[in-house]
Protein backbone atom coordinates (compact mmCIF):
# COMPACT_ATOMS: atom_id res chain seq x y z
CA UNK A 1 0.00 0.00 0.00
CA UNK A 2 2.82 2.38 0.81
CA UNK A 3 4.28 1.87 -2.68
CA UNK A 4 1.01 2.92 -4.32
CA UNK A 5 0.85 6.11 -2.29
CA UNK A 6 4.42 6.95 -3.21
CA UNK A 7 3.77 6.34 -6.92
CA UNK A 8 0.64 8.51 -6.81
CA UNK A 9 2.47 11.33 -5.07
CA UNK A 10 5.23 11.18 -7.69
CA UNK A 11 2.72 11.41 -10.56
CA UNK A 12 0.59 14.26 -9.18
CA UNK A 13 2.83 17.12 -10.44
CA UNK A 14 2.69 15.69 -13.96
CA UNK A 15 -1.08 15.30 -13.86
CA UNK A 16 -1.61 18.93 -12.87
CA UNK A 17 0.82 20.03 -15.61
CA UNK A 18 -1.24 18.14 -18.20
CA UNK A 19 -4.41 19.88 -16.98
CA UNK A 20 -2.83 23.32 -17.29
CA UNK A 21 -1.95 22.64 -20.95
CA UNK A 22 -5.51 21.66 -21.82
CA UNK A 23 -7.10 23.63 -24.67
CA UNK A 24 -10.22 25.40 -23.35
CA UNK A 25 -13.56 25.16 -25.13
CA UNK A 26 -13.96 28.40 -27.13
CA UNK A 27 -17.76 28.68 -27.51
CA UNK A 28 -20.83 29.50 -25.43
CA UNK A 29 -22.90 26.89 -27.23
CA UNK A 30 -22.95 23.12 -27.82
CA UNK A 31 -20.97 22.07 -30.91
CA UNK A 32 -23.40 19.18 -31.54
CA UNK A 33 -26.83 20.81 -31.17
CA UNK A 34 -25.97 24.50 -31.46
CA UNK A 35 -27.89 25.21 -28.21
CA UNK A 36 -26.54 28.07 -26.10
CA UNK A 37 -25.45 27.31 -22.55
CA UNK A 38 -28.28 29.25 -20.93
CA UNK A 39 -28.89 27.00 -17.94
CA UNK A 40 -32.34 25.92 -19.14
CA UNK A 41 -31.07 22.36 -19.63
CA UNK A 42 -28.87 22.54 -16.53
CA UNK A 43 -25.15 23.04 -16.34
CA UNK A 44 -23.14 22.23 -19.48
CA UNK A 45 -21.55 18.78 -19.59
CA UNK A 46 -17.79 18.96 -20.06
CA UNK A 47 -15.42 16.22 -21.19
CA UNK A 48 -11.69 16.09 -21.87
CA UNK A 49 -10.78 14.62 -25.23
CA UNK A 50 -7.20 14.55 -26.50
CA UNK A 51 -6.17 17.28 -24.06
CA UNK A 52 -9.08 19.52 -25.13
CA UNK A 53 -12.13 20.61 -23.21
CA UNK A 54 -15.40 20.06 -25.06
CA UNK A 55 -18.73 21.26 -23.62
CA UNK A 56 -22.23 20.06 -24.43
CA UNK A 57 -25.75 21.12 -23.56
CA UNK A 58 -26.71 17.61 -22.42
CA UNK A 59 -25.51 14.01 -22.08
CA UNK A 60 -27.27 13.05 -25.32
CA UNK A 61 -24.93 15.31 -27.25
CA UNK A 62 -21.92 13.70 -25.57
CA UNK A 63 -23.07 10.34 -26.93
CA UNK A 64 -23.45 11.80 -30.43
CA UNK A 65 -20.01 13.42 -30.15
CA UNK A 66 -18.34 10.11 -29.29
CA UNK A 67 -19.87 8.53 -32.41
CA UNK A 68 -17.56 10.76 -34.50
CA UNK A 69 -15.32 12.94 -32.31
CA UNK A 70 -12.84 13.86 -35.04
CA UNK A 71 -15.67 15.38 -37.12
CA UNK A 72 -16.63 17.69 -34.25
CA UNK A 73 -13.01 18.63 -33.46
CA UNK A 74 -12.53 19.62 -37.11
CA UNK A 75 -15.76 21.62 -36.91
CA UNK A 76 -14.49 23.46 -33.81
CA UNK A 77 -11.13 24.14 -35.44
CA UNK A 78 -12.76 25.42 -38.66
CA UNK A 79 -15.02 27.86 -36.79
CA UNK A 80 -12.12 29.13 -34.67
CA UNK A 81 -9.88 29.63 -37.71
CA UNK A 82 -12.68 31.47 -39.56
CA UNK A 83 -13.02 33.97 -36.70
CA UNK A 84 -9.31 34.82 -36.55
N, C-alpha and C positions, 0 to 999 in steps of 0.2 A: 504494500500500500504506500509506503514511504517513497518508493521509486516513482510511482505514478504522480504523486504530488510534486516531486522534483521535476519530472518531465513537463508537467503542465506549467509550472512556474517558469521554466526555461522558455516555453513557447509563447507565453502571454505577450511579451514585447513585440514579437513578430506578428501576432494576430492583430494587435491594435495598429501596427504600421500598415497592414493590409487594408484595414477599415479606413484609415485616413487617406489612402490613395484611391478610394472608390469614386467612380464618376457619378455625380448627383443627377437625379432625374430633372430634366430642364423644363417640364411643362406643368401647367395647372389643370390638366385634363388627362383622362385615360387614353392611352395610345390605341387601345383595342376598340372601345365604344365611342370615343370622342366626348364622353360626358365630363363636365367640369367637376372638380372636387369641391362641391358646395356643402357637403355635410348631410344632404338629404338621404343619401344611401349609407350614411355612417362615415367613419374615418376611412381614408384611402388604404388599400392593402399594398404593402411594399414588399418586394422581394429583391434579393441580390442575385444577379446573373452575370457571370464572367466579369466580376469586379465592377458591375454597374448597378445602380439603383434603378428599379422600374416600379412605377406606381400604377395602381388600377382602381377603378371605382368600386369593384366588387370581386368576390372570389371566382365568379363565373368567368370573368375576363382573364383571370390568372390561368385558368384551365385552357382557355382558347389561346393564350399567349404561348403556353408550353407545347401546344400542337405544332407551332412553327415559330420558335423564338427568333431565329435569324431574320425572318421576314420583318418582324416588328423592330428589331434593332436597326436594320437598314432603313426602315421608315423613320425612326427617330433621328438617325444620322442625316438623312436627306432633308428633313424639316429644319434641323439645326443648321446645316450648311446653307440652306436657302435663305435663312434669316441673317447670315453674317455678311 
